[in-house]
Amino acid sequence: MPISLTRSELFDDYVRESVERLERRWTQLVDVEFAVQEVPLPGQDGDDHPDGVPLGRVVPAAQGRKSRIVVYRRPIEIRAKSREDRAALVHEVLIEQVAELLGLSPDAIDPRYDED
């Protein structure tokens, strides 16, 4: 009998699958930490995001710490209702954050970035 995954576990799987896809193409991402956070902390990037609530965040490397990309679960779940939409939005957010971290365009990170 298959074990049922929680929404949180499914979301973590979407992130893991997307990260694995991106790491195959961008080997420098093995030195980046990826994390899922429920929601952004107050004052964290909300002021400079067009919708007021970011879907992800890049935390640049600091002394003794690797760069980190954080994906916010609840804001993504609110915007994407189906499993397929959530998986696609997670991948899109990760592409955008990787692009910001590497100083490239999202299209350079994944040529299918802007396909609907």
Beta strands, then each sheet from edge to edge (+ up, - down):
strand 1: 33-37
strand 2: 56-59
strand 3: 68-72
sheet 1: 1+ 3+ 2-
end
